[in-house]
Amino acid sequence: MYILCIVLIIIASILLILAVLAQSPKSGMAANFGASNQVMGVRQTADFLEKSTWGLAISILVLSLVATLVMPSKNAGAPTSELDKAIMEQSAAEQAAMPNQIEMPAEETATESAE
């Protein structure tokens, strides 16, 4: 389900990019020629592109939230196989068996041996 959400987000993102690039700017020098865009149903195309832009943006938001909810929740540090579990148990047992040893820095060891 998570992979499906990611694929749908990518498709919606590509469609959103295309919808934004297909729209004509509404301000600047092109705004003076806006009356000519009303002829032959160009206005309906602009309305469709604007509605599809909003729809795709909302769908990306919703799909992102759904992908977050269905994301697999495996712990990064948790062992996934029996072999990993055995290795983790063995290393924990070795650490418990070893006494706490504090190693002295090399400088102090050298001065003590000189005395």
Secondary structure, 3 states (H helix, E strand, C coil): CHHHHHHHHHHHHHHHHHHHHHCCCCCHHHHHHHHHHHHHHHHHHHHHHHHHHHHHHHHHHHHHHHHHHCCCCCCCCCCCCHHHHHHHHHHHHHHHHCCCCCCCCHHHHHHHHHC
